[in-house]
């Protein structure tokens, strides 16, 4: 766990360095809705083959699960992601309108292989230049994060 946090800090610092050296005058407040890469359509069959989750039926919104997901998001995701602002990674408001739940949960659980294999993830890596790192999130916690993102969309 300490190593994962060390990697997270390292990637945050690298990302900040890259963004500071970019030389372009870009605003850090672009919403995900205007992010051209984020509007691609996910191929559910492909992402189901890449990660451990092959299908995910969301069902009725679960506020208690979303609260658990909000806490997990704050602990593990907020260093690189916000809802309406690009940070190191893309803004995540409405991510479930642009990506399938299977894509999102497998990106949380298996970012390395998703970045190696899924064209949408590869396009985002090309745009953001900093890969999402595995944080050792378990499936139940990832599901809670998806529920939180669902409520924020």
C-alpha positions in Angstrom: 0.0 0.0 0.0 2.9 2.4 0.8 4.4 1.7 -2.6 1.1 2.5 -4.3 0.9 5.8 -2.5 4.6 6.5 -3.4 3.8 5.8 -7.0 0.7 8.0 -6.8 2.8 10.9 -5.4 5.5 10.3 -8.1 2.9 10.4 -10.9 1.2 13.5 -9.5 4.6 15.3 -9.4 5.5 14.2 -12.9 2.1 15.2 -14.2 2.4 18.6 -12.6 5.9 19.0 -14.1 4.6 18.1 -17.5 1.7 20.5 -17.3 3.9 23.3 -16.0 6.4 22.8 -18.9 3.8 22.5 -21.6 4.2 26.1 -22.8 0.5 26.2 -23.8 -1.9 28.6 -22.2 -4.7 26.0 -21.5 -7.2 26.4 -18.7 -7.5 23.7 -16.2 -11.3 24.0 -16.0 -12.4 22.3 -19.2 -15.3 20.0 -18.5 -15.3 16.4 -19.5 -18.3 17.2 -21.8 -16.0 19.2 -24.1 -13.2 16.7 -24.0 -13.2 15.2 -27.5 -11.5 12.0 -26.4 -14.0 11.4 -23.6 -17.0 11.4 -26.1 -15.9 8.2 -27.8 -18.2 5.2 -27.6 -16.9 2.3 -25.6 -16.9 -1.2 -27.0 -18.5 -3.2 -24.1 -17.4 -6.5 -25.5 -13.7 -5.4 -25.6 -13.6 -3.9 -22.1 -15.3 -7.0 -20.7 -12.4 -9.1 -22.1 -9.7 -6.8 -20.6 -10.7 -6.5 -17.0 -12.1 -8.8 -14.3 -15.7 -7.5 -14.6 -17.5 -8.8 -17.7 -20.9 -7.3 -17.0 -22.3 -4.8 -14.5 -26.0 -4.1 -14.0 -26.3 -1.0 -11.9 -29.9 -1.3 -10.8 -31.5 1.2 -8.5 -29.2 4.0 -7.2 -27.8 3.1 -3.8 -27.0 6.2 -1.7 -25.2 4.3 1.0 -22.9 2.6 -1.5 -22.3 6.0 -3.2 -21.3 7.4 0.2 -18.8 4.6 0.6 -17.6 5.3 -2.9 -17.3 9.0 -2.2 -14.9 8.3 0.7 -12.9 5.9 -1.4 -12.8 8.4 -4.3 -11.5 11.1 -1.9 -8.8 8.7 -0.6 -7.6 7.1 -3.8 -8.8 9.1 -6.8 -9.0 12.8 -6.0 -5.3 13.4 -6.4 -5.7 12.9 -10.1 -9.4 13.4 -10.8 -12.2 15.9 -10.0 -15.7 16.0 -11.2 -15.8 19.1 -13.4 -12.1 20.0 -13.8 -9.3 18.3 -15.5 -6.6 17.6 -13.0 -3.9 15.1 -13.9 -6.6 12.9 -15.4 -9.9 13.7 -17.0 -12.9 15.3 -15.3 -15.3 12.5 -14.3 -18.7 14.2 -14.1 -21.0 12.3 -16.4 -18.4 9.6 -17.1 -21.1 7.0 -17.1 -22.9 8.9 -19.9 -19.7 8.5 -22.0 -18.4 5.1 -20.9 -20.1 1.9 -19.9 -20.1 0.8 -16.3 -17.9 -2.2 -17.3 -15.3 0.2 -18.9 -15.2 2.4 -15.8 -14.9 -0.4 -13.2 -12.3 -2.2 -15.3 -10.3 1.0 -15.7 -10.4 1.3 -11.9 -9.4 -2.3 -11.3 -7.1 -2.9 -14.2 -5.8 0.4 -15.6 -2.5 -1.0 -16.9 -4.1 -3.6 -19.2 -6.9 -1.2 -20.2 -4.3 1.4 -21.2 -2.4 -1.3 -23.2 -5.4 -2.8 -24.9 -8.5 -0.5 -25.1 -8.4 2.2 -27.9 -10.4 4.8 -25.8 -8.0 4.4 -22.9 -5.0 4.7 -25.3 -6.5 7.9 -26.7 -6.9 9.3 -23.2 -3.3 8.4 -22.4 -2.1 10.2 -25.5 -4.0 13.3 -24.4 -3.1 13.3 -20.7 0.4 11.8 -21.0 0.3 10.4 -17.5 -1.0 6.8 -17.1 -3.5 5.8 -14.5 -1.7 3.5 -12.0 -3.1 0.5 -10.2 -4.0 1.4 -6.7 -4.9 -2.0 -5.4 -8.6 -1.2 -5.2 -10.7 -4.3 -4.6 -13.8 -5.0 -6.7 -16.3 -4.0 -4.0 -14.6 -0.7 -3.4 -14.5 -0.1 -7.2 -18.2 -0.8 -7.4 -18.8 1.8 -4.7 -16.7 4.4 -6.6 -18.8 3.7 -9.8 -22.0 4.3 -7.7 -20.5 7.6 -6.5 -19.6 8.6 -10.0 -23.1 7.6 -11.1 -24.6 10.0 -8.6 -22.3 12.8 -9.6 -23.1 12.5 -13.3 
